[in-house]
Amino acid sequence: MNENDCPSCNQALEWTGQYHCTACQRDYKKVGFCPDCHAELEKLQACGAANYFCSSCNELKSKSRLKFEFQPLD
């Protein structure tokens, strides 16, 4: 199983500027959640590196510990 699979049909999502499932014809956004408090994280990008910040915990979170979900764009 690919880490970027469609949550509806489990087909691999394509990157077209956003995540797109050709089978379902739906677009998705990838959202990270804090492993400690489960709040949605803010993605911070600078100099080619991505970091994730939890506003609830008020700290940066390690990408390896995060839970990611694909949410449909409507």
Secondary structure, DSSP 8 states (H G I E B T S, - for coil): --TTB-TTT--B-EESSSEEETTTTEEEEEEEE-TTT--B-EEEEETTEEEEEETTTTEEE-GGG-EEEEEE--
